């Protein structure tokens, strides 16, 4: 349908951004790059840069991802998600010292959102992720527990849980939540594309999951 939209309005930036977002969701990050660059060339936008960062992150090109997230943050600096993404990209690239400031910014903004809705599982699980990368085990598990209380069947909350436990070195629990993600709708191919879990590849539980359809 988006291909038809491009035929009708080939200069509308939003359609290209949506196409890139779909490829990201499918884990086909390489295919996402060109439409996202096309979108940004027509009109630089927050969604365009966020999705481009996501595509680069999925490909393990963390420096490129960080650059895209920085551009997105310039366009909408009040979104906690973008600061968290930037911190995650820097953290994953090995620049842990540089990741601290954006991760703390993300946590500050996310905690502000909790004042509006303290039971938002997405915000709570994001906070758990930020604190796990900051090495704050206490707050990571505190927020994760609340996130799972209010969003225990949400596949994105389950993804954050797997990530938090992985950052904290709880590999068995990370695999357990990857299994729950699959029950909630994630495919083995999608999980395989999430390189942050590559360290689990030698675990029998992870290997069994990757054989699932």
Z-matrix of the N, CA and C atoms (Angstrom, degrees):
N
C 1 1.456
C 2 1.531 1 111.70
N 3 1.327 2 115.91 1 -39.14
C 4 1.469 3 117.95 2 177.58
C 5 1.524 4 111.27 3 -66.97
N 6 1.338 5 116.97 4 -32.73
C 7 1.465 6 119.55 5 176.81
C 8 1.523 7 110.12 6 -61.73
N 9 1.330 8 116.08 7 -38.67
C 10 1.461 9 119.57 8 176.65
C 11 1.525 10 110.43 9 -66.41
N 12 1.337 11 115.80 10 -38.35
C 13 1.456 12 120.21 11 177.70
C 14 1.519 13 112.15 12 -61.19
N 15 1.331 14 115.93 13 -39.42
C 16 1.466 15 120.30 14 178.67
C 17 1.519 16 110.70 15 -65.83
N 18 1.327 17 116.70 16 -36.85
C 19 1.467 18 119.89 17 177.55
C 20 1.520 19 111.44 18 -63.54
N 21 1.333 20 115.71 19 -38.73
C 22 1.464 21 120.45 20 -178.49
C 23 1.525 22 111.40 21 -75.34
N 24 1.323 23 116.70 22 -42.58
C 25 1.476 24 120.86 23 -176.84
C 26 1.527 25 109.08 24 -133.86
N 27 1.334 26 118.15 25 75.95
C 28 1.465 27 121.55 26 -173.21
C 29 1.525 28 114.65 27 -66.98
N 30 1.319 29 118.56 28 -13.11
C 31 1.463 30 120.63 29 -179.27
C 32 1.525 31 112.54 30 -104.82
N 33 1.333 32 117.27 31 14.19
C 34 1.470 33 119.75 32 177.89
C 35 1.524 34 109.18 33 -90.64
N 36 1.322 35 115.76 34 112.80
C 37 1.467 36 121.53 35 -172.61
C 38 1.520 37 113.67 36 -62.75
N 39 1.337 38 116.12 37 -32.18
C 40 1.462 39 119.55 38 -173.74
C 41 1.510 40 113.96 39 -64.75
N 42 1.310 41 117.59 40 -32.95
C 43 1.458 42 120.26 41 -179.30
C 44 1.521 43 110.89 42 -65.31
N 45 1.327 44 116.97 43 -43.32
C 46 1.463 45 120.75 44 179.42
C 47 1.534 46 110.72 45 -63.15
N 48 1.329 47 116.02 46 -38.48
C 49 1.460 48 119.99 47 178.29
C 50 1.522 49 110.90 48 -64.00
N 51 1.342 50 116.35 49 -40.23
C 52 1.459 51 120.23 50 178.94
C 53 1.524 52 111.84 51 -65.85
N 54 1.333 53 116.50 52 -39.06
C 55 1.464 54 120.51 53 177.14
C 56 1.532 55 109.97 54 -61.00
N 57 1.332 56 116.33 55 -44.71
C 58 1.456 57 120.38 56 177.86
C 59 1.512 58 111.93 57 -61.50
N 60 1.331 59 116.28 58 -40.06
C 61 1.463 60 120.60 59 179.85
C 62 1.529 61 110.95 60 -63.07
N 63 1.326 62 116.77 61 -38.73
C 64 1.465 63 120.86 62 179.29
C 65 1.532 64 110.34 63 -65.29
N 66 1.332 65 116.54 64 -44.98
C 67 1.463 66 118.99 65 177.67
C 68 1.525 67 110.69 66 -60.40
N 69 1.331 68 117.31 67 -38.54
C 70 1.465 69 120.06 68 176.84
C 71 1.526 70 110.87 69 -60.36
N 72 1.346 71 116.24 70 -45.50
C 73 1.459 72 120.29 71 -179.52
C 74 1.524 73 111.58 72 -61.43
N 75 1.336 74 116.22 73 -31.26
C 76 1.459 75 121.21 74 -179.90
C 77 1.528 76 112.09 75 -83.32
N 78 1.337 77 116.15 76 -6.58
C 79 1.456 78 119.99 77 -177.60
C 80 1.520 79 113.16 78 78.73
N 81 1.347 80 116.83 79 12.61
C 82 1.464 81 121.40 80 179.38
C 83 1.533 82 108.68 81 -99.00
N 84 1.328 83 113.93 82 67.90
C 85 1.462 84 120.86 83 -169.55
C 86 1.528 85 113.24 84 -64.90
N 87 1.321 86 116.91 85 -35.73
C 88 1.468 87 119.89 86 -178.66
C 89 1.534 88 110.56 87 -61.06
N 90 1.332 89 116.05 88 -39.01
C 91 1.461 90 120.58 89 -179.88
C 92 1.523 91 112.34 90 -70.70
N 93 1.328 92 116.97 91 -19.74
C 94 1.467 93 120.82 92 -178.36
C 95 1.524 94 112.51 93 -77.18
N 96 1.310 95 117.69 94 -25.02
C 97 1.468 96 121.26 95 -170.52
C 98 1.524 97 112.68 96 -60.76
N 99 1.323 98 117.79 97 -53.71
C 100 1.467 99 120.55 98 -174.07
C 101 1.531 100 113.35 99 -61.18
N 102 1.349 101 119.48 100 -48.82
C 103 1.471 102 117.54 101 178.45
C 104 1.523 103 112.83 102 -63.18
N 105 1.314 104 117.40 103 -33.15
C 106 1.465 105 119.43 104 179.21
C 107 1.522 106 111.09 105 -70.37
N 108 1.320 107 116.91 106 -40.24
C 109 1.467 108 119.65 107 176.04
C 110 1.531 109 110.27 108 -64.22
N 111 1.341 110 116.22 109 -37.40
C 112 1.457 111 120.95 110 177.74
C 113 1.525 112 110.04 111 -62.91
N 114 1.318 113 116.77 112 -44.11
C 115 1.459 114 121.64 113 178.70
C 116 1.528 115 111.04 114 -58.78
N 117 1.335 116 115.82 115 -47.35
C 118 1.463 117 120.93 116 -177.86
C 119 1.524 118 111.20 117 -67.44
N 120 1.339 119 116.52 118 -35.50
C 121 1.468 120 119.70 119 178.64
C 122 1.527 121 111.19 120 -64.34
N 123 1.335 122 115.63 121 -35.46
C 124 1.467 123 119.96 122 178.36
C 125 1.523 124 110.12 123 -73.68
N 126 1.341 125 114.84 124 -45.60
C 127 1.467 126 119.47 125 -177.59
C 128 1.528 127 109.01 126 -159.96
N 129 1.311 128 118.42 127 109.75
C 130 1.464 129 119.86 128 176.88
C 131 1.530 130 110.45 129 -59.00
N 132 1.325 131 116.20 130 129.93
C 133 1.462 132 119.91 131 -177.67
C 134 1.517 133 110.57 132 -143.03
N 135 1.315 134 115.25 133 158.14
C 136 1.464 135 120.80 134 177.21
C 137 1.534 136 111.33 135 -59.76
N 138 1.357 137 119.39 136 -50.53
C 139 1.473 138 118.64 137 178.93
C 140 1.522 139 112.95 138 -60.96
N 141 1.341 140 116.66 139 -37.13
C 142 1.455 141 119.84 140 -179.97
C 143 1.515 142 112.00 141 -60.73
N 144 1.328 143 116.01 142 -48.41
C 145 1.466 144 119.94 143 -179.53
C 146 1.525 145 111.88 144 -69.96
N 147 1.339 146 117.32 145 -37.91
C 148 1.471 147 119.51 146 178.36
C 149 1.519 148 110.74 147 -61.09
N 150 1.326 149 115.87 148 -47.01
C 151 1.463 150 119.53 149 -179.30
C 152 1.519 151 112.17 150 -68.62
N 153 1.334 152 117.29 151 -35.32
C 154 1.462 153 120.14 152 176.31
C 155 1.527 154 109.64 153 -63.85
N 156 1.319 155 115.91 154 -42.72
C 157 1.463 156 119.46 155 176.36
C 158 1.510 157 111.56 156 -60.35
N 159 1.344 158 116.20 157 -40.28
C 160 1.450 159 120.58 158 178.83
C 161 1.519 160 112.32 159 -63.75
N 162 1.341 161 116.08 160 -38.63
C 163 1.462 162 120.44 161 178.63
C 164 1.526 163 110.39 162 -65.74
N 165 1.321 164 116.57 163 -46.89
C 166 1.465 165 119.36 164 178.91
C 167 1.535 166 110.87 165 -63.24
N 168 1.328 167 115.94 166 -39.80
C 169 1.465 168 119.48 167 179.30
C 170 1.524 169 110.05 168 -61.06
N 171 1.337 170 115.92 169 -43.51
C 172 1.445 171 120.22 170 179.84
C 173 1.513 172 113.20 171 -63.23
N 174 1.328 173 116.21 172 -27.16
C 175 1.460 174 121.32 173 178.50
C 176 1.528 175 112.40 174 -87.20
N 177 1.327 176 115.73 175 -1.80
C 178 1.462 177 119.66 176 -178.61
C 179 1.511 178 113.50 177 79.54
N 180 1.347 179 116.59 178 13.47
C 181 1.465 180 121.02 179 178.51
C 182 1.534 181 107.70 180 -94.96
N 183 1.315 182 114.93 181 74.97
C 184 1.456 183 120.74 182 -168.81
C 185 1.525 184 113.60 183 -69.11
N 186 1.325 185 118.07 184 -34.16
C 187 1.458 186 120.55 185 178.28
C 188 1.529 187 110.20 186 -65.01
N 189 1.336 188 116.63 187 -42.86
C 190 1.464 189 120.72 188 177.50
C 191 1.527 190 110.37 189 -65.14
N 192 1.330 191 116.03 190 -38.64
C 193 1.461 192 120.24 191 177.67
C 194 1.525 193 110.38 192 -61.58
N 195 1.330 194 116.46 193 -44.85
C 196 1.466 195 120.80 194 -179.98
C 197 1.524 196 110.66 195 -60.77
N 198 1.330 197 117.24 196 -41.47
C 199 1.464 198 120.44 197 179.01
C 200 1.523 199 111.14 198 -61.44
N 201 1.337 200 116.39 199 -42.84
C 202 1.469 201 120.01 200 179.26
C 203 1.523 202 110.80 201 -65.68
N 204 1.321 203 116.84 202 -42.23
C 205 1.469 204 120.27 203 179.62
C 206 1.532 205 111.22 204 -65.28
N 207 1.319 206 117.03 205 -34.81
C 208 1.471 207 119.92 206 177.22
C 209 1.527 208 110.92 207 -62.57
N 210 1.343 209 116.23 208 -39.98
C 211 1.462 210 120.22 209 177.80
C 212 1.526 211 110.66 210 -65.58
N 213 1.323 212 117.00 211 -40.23
C 214 1.460 213 120.63 212 178.09
C 215 1.524 214 110.74 213 -63.26
N 216 1.335 215 116.36 214 -40.79
C 217 1.463 216 120.81 215 -179.48
C 218 1.525 217 111.61 216 -63.63
N 219 1.321 218 116.92 217 -31.58
C 220 1.460 219 120.66 218 176.69
C 221 1.521 220 111.00 219 -65.41
N 222 1.333 221 116.08 220 -34.54
C 223 1.460 222 120.70 221 -176.64
C 224 1.523 223 112.49 222 -80.94
N 225 1.338 224 117.06 223 -30.04
C 226 1.472 225 120.04 224 179.39
C 227 1.526 226 108.65 225 -149.56
N 228 1.321 227 116.43 226 81.35
C 229 1.471 228 120.34 227 -173.41
C 230 1.528 229 114.86 228 -76.15
N 231 1.331 230 117.96 229 -2.71
C 232 1.458 231 119.78 230 -178.16
C 233 1.523 232 113.46 231 -96.43
N 234 1.329 233 116.40 232 4.72
C 235 1.471 234 120.13 233 178.57
C 236 1.526 235 109.66 234 -91.08
N 237 1.312 236 116.68 235 117.14
C 238 1.470 237 118.92 236 -178.04
C 239 1.527 238 111.97 237 -62.61
N 240 1.333 239 115.96 238 -31.74
C 241 1.468 240 120.28 239 -176.08
C 242 1.524 241 111.97 240 -58.49
N 243 1.333 242 116.29 241 -42.23
C 244 1.464 243 118.54 242 -174.90
C 245 1.515 244 111.49 243 -68.85
N 246 1.335 245 117.20 244 -36.54
C 247 1.469 246 119.62 245 177.27
C 248 1.529 247 109.93 246 -67.64
N 249 1.332 248 115.71 247 -37.25
C 250 1.456 249 118.95 248 176.41
C 251 1.519 250 112.01 249 -64.91
N 252 1.334 251 115.87 250 -41.56
C 253 1.466 252 119.84 251 178.07
C 254 1.528 253 111.22 252 -62.93
N 255 1.337 254 115.57 253 -42.03
C 256 1.460 255 120.17 254 178.63
C 257 1.527 256 110.27 255 -62.25
N 258 1.319 257 116.09 256 -45.89
C 259 1.458 258 119.69 257 178.39
C 260 1.512 259 112.19 258 -61.39
N 261 1.327 260 116.20 259 -40.29
C 262 1.467 261 121.10 260 179.60
C 263 1.525 262 110.76 261 -64.58
N 264 1.347 263 116.76 262 -41.87
C 265 1.467 264 120.13 263 179.54
C 266 1.526 265 110.96 264 -63.36
N 267 1.330 266 116.46 265 -43.17
C 268 1.459 267 120.20 266 178.73
C 269 1.528 268 110.98 267 -66.70
N 270 1.323 269 115.92 268 -41.64
C 271 1.465 270 121.31 269 178.20
C 272 1.524 271 110.14 270 -59.89
N 273 1.332 272 115.78 271 -45.87
C 274 1.462 273 120.77 272 -176.98
C 275 1.523 274 112.51 273 -70.10
N 276 1.339 275 116.40 274 -24.05
C 277 1.464 276 120.33 275 178.95
C 278 1.520 277 111.79 276 -82.62
N 279 1.327 278 116.26 277 -2.79
C 280 1.462 279 120.40 278 -179.54
C 281 1.514 280 113.44 279 94.90
N 282 1.343 281 117.06 280 -0.81
C 283 1.463 282 120.96 281 -179.83
C 284 1.532 283 109.70 282 -93.27
N 285 1.318 284 115.50 283 62.86
C 286 1.463 285 119.91 284 -173.67
C 287 1.521 286 112.18 285 -64.35
N 288 1.324 287 117.50 286 -35.00
C 289 1.465 288 119.82 287 178.62
C 290 1.531 289 110.88 288 -62.92
N 291 1.344 290 115.87 289 -41.31
C 292 1.460 291 119.91 290 179.97
C 293 1.523 292 112.60 291 -72.74
N 294 1.332 293 116.55 292 -19.26
C 295 1.467 294 119.90 293 -178.31
C 296 1.524 295 112.49 294 -78.15
N 297 1.325 296 117.59 295 -18.55
C 298 1.463 297 120.80 296 -172.76
C 299 1.529 298 112.02 297 -62.30
N 300 1.325 299 117.56 298 -47.83
C 301 1.469 300 120.65 299 -176.30
C 302 1.526 301 112.17 300 -61.58
N 303 1.353 302 119.65 301 -50.76
C 304 1.465 303 117.94 302 178.62
C 305 1.521 304 113.23 303 -65.44
N 306 1.331 305 118.13 304 -33.66
C 307 1.464 306 119.72 305 178.26
C 308 1.524 307 110.76 306 -66.73
N 309 1.322 308 116.86 307 -39.39
C 310 1.464 309 119.45 308 177.46
C 311 1.533 310 111.00 309 -68.35
N 312 1.334 311 116.49 310 -36.51
C 313 1.465 312 120.65 311 175.55
C 314 1.526 313 110.05 312 -62.59
N 315 1.324 314 116.25 313 -43.68
C 316 1.461 315 120.80 314 178.70
C 317 1.525 316 110.91 315 -60.95
N 318 1.329 317 116.29 316 -44.54
C 319 1.460 318 120.67 317 -179.58
C 320 1.532 319 110.91 318 -63.49
N 321 1.320 320 116.16 319 -41.25
C 322 1.473 321 120.56 320 179.26
C 323 1.527 322 111.10 321 -61.03
N 324 1.335 323 116.48 322 -47.19
C 325 1.464 324 120.25 323 -179.23
C 326 1.522 325 111.44 324 -68.08
N 327 1.336 326 117.06 325 -39.61
C 328 1.462 327 120.85 326 -179.62
C 329 1.527 328 110.62 327 -65.51
N 330 1.323 329 117.08 328 -40.08
C 331 1.458 330 119.76 329 178.28
C 332 1.524 331 110.85 330 -65.77
N 333 1.335 332 116.82 331 -29.48
C 334 1.458 333 120.40 332 173.33
C 335 1.518 334 111.22 333 -65.10
N 336 1.338 335 116.41 334 -39.78
C 337 1.473 336 120.41 335 177.67
C 338 1.521 337 111.39 336 -64.78
N 339 1.321 338 117.35 337 -32.38
C 340 1.463 339 120.39 338 179.88
C 341 1.529 340 112.13 339 -65.18
N 342 1.324 341 116.87 340 -22.78
C 343 1.464 342 119.48 341 177.52
C 344 1.526 343 110.80 342 -67.66
N 345 1.333 344 115.69 343 -24.99
C 346 1.467 345 120.87 344 177.54
C 347 1.525 346 109.94 345 -82.73
N 348 1.325 347 116.27 346 -45.29
C 349 1.469 348 121.24 347 179.52
C 350 1.524 349 108.97 348 -141.11
N 351 1.332 350 117.81 349 93.13
C 352 1.472 351 121.03 350 -176.11
C 353 1.522 352 114.06 351 -70.00
N 354 1.332 353 117.26 352 -5.19
C 355 1.462 354 120.41 353 -178.92
C 356 1.531 355 112.36 354 -110.66
N 357 1.321 356 117.03 355 18.47
C 358 1.460 357 120.25 356 -179.66
C 359 1.525 358 109.45 357 -75.11
N 360 1.340 359 118.33 358 110.00
C 361 1.471 360 119.61 359 -174.72
C 362 1.518 361 113.14 360 -65.85
N 363 1.339 362 117.11 361 -31.59
C 364 1.474 363 119.32 362 -179.83
C 365 1.525 364 111.16 363 -66.81
N 366 1.334 365 116.47 364 -43.43
C 367 1.459 366 120.14 365 178.87
C 368 1.525 367 110.03 366 -66.33
N 369 1.325 368 116.22 367 -43.31
C 370 1.463 369 120.56 368 -178.83
C 371 1.526 370 111.74 369 -62.53
N 372 1.338 371 116.68 370 -43.54
C 373 1.464 372 118.72 371 -178.58
C 374 1.524 373 111.28 372 -71.97
N 375 1.334 374 116.54 373 -31.63
C 376 1.467 375 119.17 374 175.29
C 377 1.523 376 110.12 375 -64.42
N 378 1.324 377 116.30 376 -44.07
C 379 1.467 378 120.14 377 177.93
C 380 1.528 379 110.88 378 -59.52
N 381 1.317 380 116.23 379 -41.17
C 382 1.470 381 119.66 380 177.61
C 383 1.526 382 110.45 381 -58.57
N 384 1.329 383 115.95 382 -41.39
C 385 1.457 384 120.01 383 178.87
C 386 1.513 385 112.65 384 -64.58
N 387 1.341 386 116.22 385 -43.61
C 388 1.466 387 119.36 386 -179.13
C 389 1.520 388 110.74 387 -62.32
N 390 1.332 389 116.11 388 -45.23
C 391 1.462 390 119.07 389 -177.73
C 392 1.531 391 111.69 390 -69.17
N 393 1.337 392 117.23 391 -29.55
C 394 1.469 393 118.35 392 177.26
C 395 1.524 394 110.50 393 -67.00
N 396 1.340 395 116.98 394 -37.13
C 397 1.463 396 119.68 395 177.68
C 398 1.524 397 111.71 396 -73.00
N 399 1.324 398 116.58 397 -27.07
C 400 1.463 399 121.05 398 177.10
C 401 1.527 400 111.66 399 -80.18
N 402 1.325 401 116.45 400 -5.41
C 403 1.460 402 120.49 401 178.46
C 404 1.514 403 113.56 402 81.51
N 405 1.339 404 117.04 403 15.74
C 406 1.465 405 122.01 404 -179.40
C 407 1.530 406 108.18 405 -97.43
N 408 1.312 407 115.68 406 85.04
C 409 1.466 408 121.60 407 -175.59
C 410 1.535 409 112.20 408 -60.59
N 411 1.325 410 116.08 409 -41.35
C 412 1.461 411 120.96 410 -176.83
C 413 1.524 412 111.32 411 -58.35
N 414 1.339 413 116.73 412 -52.38
C 415 1.462 414 119.31 413 -177.45
C 416 1.528 415 111.54 414 -72.63
N 417 1.332 416 116.80 415 -32.06
C 418 1.464 417 120.06 416 177.82
C 419 1.527 418 110.42 417 -60.06
N 420 1.328 419 117.07 418 -48.00
C 421 1.456 420 120.61 419 -178.60
C 422 1.525 421 111.71 420 -73.27
N 423 1.320 422 116.98 421 -31.54
C 424 1.464 423 120.47 422 177.48
C 425 1.524 424 110.35 423 -61.80
N 426 1.323 425 116.34 424 -52.17
C 427 1.466 426 120.16 425 -178.40
C 428 1.522 427 111.56 426 -69.66
N 429 1.334 428 117.31 427 -34.56
C 430 1.455 429 119.60 428 179.01
C 431 1.526 430 110.89 429 -64.86
N 432 1.326 431 116.55 430 -41.07
C 433 1.460 432 120.12 431 178.13
C 434 1.527 433 111.37 432 -59.57
N 435 1.322 434 116.75 433 -41.38
C 436 1.466 435 120.55 434 178.79
C 437 1.529 436 110.86 435 -68.82
N 438 1.326 437 116.58 436 -39.53
C 439 1.462 438 120.39 437 179.79
C 440 1.526 439 110.76 438 -62.15
N 441 1.322 440 116.83 439 -43.06
C 442 1.461 441 120.56 440 -179.55
C 443 1.526 442 111.27 441 -70.87
N 444 1.298 443 117.05 442 -26.93
C 445 1.464 444 120.89 443 176.69
C 446 1.532 445 110.80 444 -65.39
N 447 1.340 446 115.78 445 -42.57
C 448 1.468 447 120.03 446 -174.86
C 449 1.530 448 113.52 447 -96.44
N 450 1.336 449 117.35 448 -15.28
C 451 1.464 450 119.58 449 -177.44
C 452 1.511 451 112.75 450 -141.16
N 453 1.337 452 116.54 451 46.12
C 454 1.462 453 120.32 452 -171.54
C 455 1.528 454 113.40 453 -67.79
N 456 1.329 455 118.11 454 -18.05
C 457 1.469 456 120.73 455 178.59
C 458 1.523 457 112.97 456 -105.20
N 459 1.322 458 117.09 457 2.75
C 460 1.465 459 121.82 458 -178.53
C 461 1.531 460 108.84 459 -79.99
N 462 1.334 461 116.81 460 120.24
C 463 1.468 462 119.39 461 -174.60
C 464 1.517 463 112.95 462 -64.17
N 465 1.350 464 117.36 463 -29.35
C 466 1.460 465 119.57 464 178.70
C 467 1.528 466 111.52 465 -75.28
N 468 1.308 467 116.89 466 -33.20
C 469 1.465 468 120.46 467 173.74
C 470 1.523 469 109.59 468 -66.61
N 471 1.317 470 116.42 469 -40.05
C 472 1.467 471 120.58 470 177.92
C 473 1.529 472 110.94 471 -64.17
N 474 1.341 473 116.31 472 -36.84
C 475 1.468 474 120.34 473 175.48
C 476 1.524 475 110.48 474 -62.26
N 477 1.326 476 116.50 475 -45.41
C 478 1.463 477 119.71 476 178.37
C 479 1.524 478 110.85 477 -61.96
N 480 1.328 479 116.65 478 -37.46
C 481 1.463 480 119.99 479 179.01
C 482 1.527 481 110.54 480 -63.31
N 483 1.336 482 116.32 481 -45.47
C 484 1.470 483 119.87 482 178.13
C 485 1.519 484 110.76 483 -60.01
N 486 1.338 485 116.00 484 -40.74
C 487 1.461 486 120.89 485 -179.66
C 488 1.524 487 111.52 486 -66.20
N 489 1.333 488 115.92 487 -43.68
C 490 1.469 489 120.42 488 179.97
C 491 1.528 490 109.97 489 -59.83
N 492 1.324 491 116.58 490 -49.76
C 493 1.463 492 119.54 491 -178.65
C 494 1.524 493 111.33 492 -64.30
N 495 1.320 494 116.34 493 -33.97
C 496 1.462 495 119.34 494 177.14
C 497 1.525 496 111.05 495 -65.31
N 498 1.343 497 116.59 496 -44.55
C 499 1.466 498 120.38 497 177.79
C 500 1.526 499 111.65 498 -62.52
N 501 1.335 500 116.19 499 -33.21
C 502 1.459 501 120.14 500 -178.02
C 503 1.527 502 112.44 501 -85.26
N 504 1.333 503 116.97 502 1.45
C 505 1.457 504 120.46 503 177.66
C 506 1.513 505 114.48 504 81.72
N 507 1.338 506 116.98 505 12.09
C 508 1.465 507 121.53 506 178.68
C 509 1.526 508 108.20 507 -92.84
N 510 1.331 509 116.49 508 74.10
C 511 1.456 510 120.82 509 -170.76
C 512 1.524 511 113.59 510 -64.17
N 513 1.314 512 117.45 511 -38.70
C 514 1.465 513 120.08 512 -179.40
C 515 1.524 514 110.84 513 -63.99
N 516 1.317 515 116.06 514 -40.99
C 517 1.467 516 119.72 515 177.83
C 518 1.523 517 110.79 516 -68.42
N 519 1.327 518 116.98 517 -34.63
C 520 1.464 519 120.28 518 177.10
C 521 1.521 520 110.07 519 -60.75
N 522 1.337 521 117.38 520 -45.81
C 523 1.468 522 121.30 521 178.72
C 524 1.523 523 110.50 522 -64.82
N 525 1.319 524 116.54 523 -38.34
C 526 1.463 525 120.40 524 178.70
C 527 1.531 526 110.89 525 -59.15
N 528 1.323 527 116.26 526 -40.91
C 529 1.467 528 118.89 527 -179.29
C 530 1.527 529 111.94 528 -78.65
N 531 1.320 530 117.74 529 -25.60
C 532 1.467 531 119.36 530 171.74
C 533 1.533 532 109.53 531 -63.52
N 534 1.324 533 116.55 532 -38.87
C 535 1.463 534 120.56 533 177.34
C 536 1.523 535 110.68 534 -63.87
N 537 1.326 536 116.26 535 -40.72
C 538 1.463 537 120.12 536 178.40
C 539 1.532 538 110.74 537 -66.01
N 540 1.340 539 116.65 538 -35.11
C 541 1.466 540 120.54 539 175.76
C 542 1.518 541 110.67 540 -59.89
N 543 1.324 542 116.47 541 -41.83
C 544 1.466 543 120.12 542 -179.66
C 545 1.524 544 110.57 543 -66.56
N 546 1.307 545 116.94 544 -38.37
C 547 1.463 546 120.29 545 176.69
C 548 1.527 547 110.82 546 -63.79
N 549 1.345 548 115.84 547 -29.36
C 550 1.474 549 120.87 548 -178.73
C 551 1.526 550 112.78 549 -87.20
N 552 1.348 551 117.53 550 -5.74
C 553 1.457 552 118.14 551 174.92
C 554 1.516 553 116.92 552 132.33
N 555 1.324 554 118.69 553 -10.93
C 556 1.464 555 120.02 554 177.41
C 557 1.528 556 109.88 555 -72.80
N 558 1.327 557 116.53 556 144.86
C 559 1.457 558 121.27 557 176.29
C 560 1.524 559 110.15 558 -95.56
N 561 1.332 560 115.06 559 162.61
C 562 1.461 561 119.81 560 176.91
C 563 1.527 562 110.41 561 -61.75
N 564 1.326 563 116.83 562 -38.79
C 565 1.474 564 120.25 563 179.69
C 566 1.514 565 110.89 564 -62.43
N 567 1.326 566 116.85 565 -40.55
C 568 1.463 567 120.02 566 179.67
C 569 1.525 568 110.57 567 -65.42
N 570 1.322 569 116.74 568 -43.64
C 571 1.466 570 119.95 569 179.81
C 572 1.523 571 110.17 570 -65.89
N 573 1.325 572 116.22 571 -39.39
C 574 1.457 573 120.60 572 179.45
C 575 1.529 574 111.14 573 -61.70
N 576 1.333 575 116.50 574 -29.38
C 577 1.465 576 120.66 575 -179.52
C 578 1.523 577 112.57 576 -77.75
N 579 1.336 578 117.36 577 -10.89
C 580 1.467 579 121.64 578 -179.99
C 581 1.525 580 108.54 579 -88.12
N 582 1.315 581 115.85 580 93.73
C 583 1.468 582 120.74 581 -169.99
C 584 1.524 583 113.82 582 -67.76
N 585 1.326 584 117.30 583 -13.79
C 586 1.465 585 118.16 584 178.40
C 587 1.529 586 111.27 585 -64.61
N 588 1.347 587 116.29 586 -17.46
C 589 1.463 588 119.54 587 179.37
C 590 1.520 589 113.02 588 -100.44
N 591 1.320 590 117.21 589 10.87
C 592 1.466 591 120.17 590 179.89
C 593 1.526 592 112.19 591 -59.87
N 594 1.326 593 116.21 592 -27.69
C 595 1.469 594 119.61 593 -179.54
C 596 1.525 595 112.69 594 -67.10
N 597 1.330 596 116.64 595 -13.52
C 598 1.466 597 120.55 596 -179.14
C 599 1.521 598 112.58 597 -92.72
N 600 1.343 599 116.52 598 -1.31
C 601 1.460 600 121.25 599 -170.45
C 602 1.526 601 113.92 600 -59.38
N 603 1.327 602 117.51 601 -26.41
C 604 1.470 603 120.05 602 -178.01
C 605 1.530 604 112.55 603 -85.37
N 606 1.327 605 117.83 604 -5.70
C 607 1.462 606 120.88 605 -177.46
C 608 1.535 607 110.09 606 -81.49
N 609 1.336 608 117.71 607 132.25
C 610 1.465 609 120.63 608 -179.84
C 611 1.530 610 113.20 609 -55.67
N 612 1.342 611 116.85 610 -38.20
C 613 1.454 612 120.21 611 -179.89
C 614 1.512 613 112.15 612 -62.88
N 615 1.329 614 116.08 613 -41.01
C 616 1.465 615 120.72 614 178.32
C 617 1.529 616 109.88 615 -67.58
N 618 1.325 617 116.88 616 -43.45
C 619 1.463 618 121.01 617 -179.60
C 620 1.523 619 110.99 618 -60.82
N 621 1.331 620 116.61 619 -38.28
C 622 1.465 621 119.97 620 178.52
C 623 1.527 622 110.94 621 -66.26
N 624 1.309 623 116.27 622 -39.98
C 625 1.466 624 120.09 623 178.14
C 626 1.516 625 111.48 624 -60.96
N 627 1.325 626 116.59 625 -41.09
C 628 1.458 627 120.59 626 -176.81
C 629 1.525 628 113.09 627 -69.48
N 630 1.351 629 116.57 628 -12.37
C 631 1.455 630 120.77 629 175.84
C 632 1.528 631 110.98 630 -87.21
N 633 1.337 632 115.40 631 -8.31
C 634 1.463 633 119.53 632 -177.72
C 635 1.512 634 110.73 633 -72.89
N 636 1.295 635 115.60 634 154.26
C 637 1.464 636 121.69 635 178.17
C 638 1.523 637 110.51 636 -94.11
